[in-house]
């Protein structure tokens, strides 16, 4: 006797409102319209934003001078002094009394002399330290000790050894600029891919070809970064060095104007130092980008 299986079918329930809503297709959220800046806005932003910042600084300067430090020169006084200074920047009234242009040129001459001397010594030293483990172990402890020393701590040593202002200032710039050059060059040598060196061995490159075709091209971006850091630091150090050594230069100019109680001249000189520093940084940055092949196709 066969047993018939009875299938009990439950009546279908009406879907609730919540389930109906869950089954309904959900429309994607409507994106908010983004404001695309126009070409005029993109062109004006690099001008307007710094202008706003400078306006706020001048406003704060005016408020500070009017309320807290009445002895501090106001904006018109500094502006008038700037017009006076730049009206004759190349005057020469004596060996220690020259226009602001000569002061800057003398300082730049000392900076560039010490900077190029640091390159002449620092780049070969960086190559030796980066390529030879023995040189690295021998010289890195000494570099680690000397690198944190304040640049002005070397000024008495320079005056004792050279007994003259210019060589002492150049020595301070040299000892300040050499460390970034050495360390960045050594880091660039260590970062050379091993495949490059293997190919050079297969091609039987001699020592000169290894340097000119492998080490220098591969290390150049690192060296240029070290040069950029060194030059910026050197320009900052020369001002303090010239304040202590005297003679002629933008640092001595600031100290001399302080002795004359001419604070507006000091503020003008500070702005000049900043502008020259920007030009040096921009120039080195352009050179670095020009020869930096990393990341390029």
HELIX and SHEET records of a PDB file:
HELIX    1   1 UNK A   17  UNK A   23  1                                   7    
HELIX    2   2 UNK A   39  UNK A   67  1                                  29    
HELIX    3   3 UNK A   75  UNK A   87  1                                  13    
HELIX    4   4 UNK A  100  UNK A  131  1                                  32    
HELIX    5   5 UNK A  133  UNK A  147  1                                  15    
HELIX    6   6 UNK A  151  UNK A  154  5                                   4    
HELIX    7   7 UNK A  155  UNK A  162  1                                   8    
HELIX    8   8 UNK A  165  UNK A  190  1                                  26    
HELIX    9   9 UNK A  194  UNK A  202  1                                   9    
HELIX   10  10 UNK A  207  UNK A  210  1                                   4    
HELIX   11  11 UNK A  211  UNK A  215  3                                   5    
HELIX   12  12 UNK A  216  UNK A  245  1                                  30    
HELIX   13  13 UNK A  250  UNK A  259  1                                  10    
HELIX   14  14 UNK A  263  UNK A  291  1                                  29    
SHEET    1   A 2 UNK A  92  UNK A  94  0                                        
SHEET    2   A 2 UNK A  97  UNK A  98 -1                                        
END                                                                             
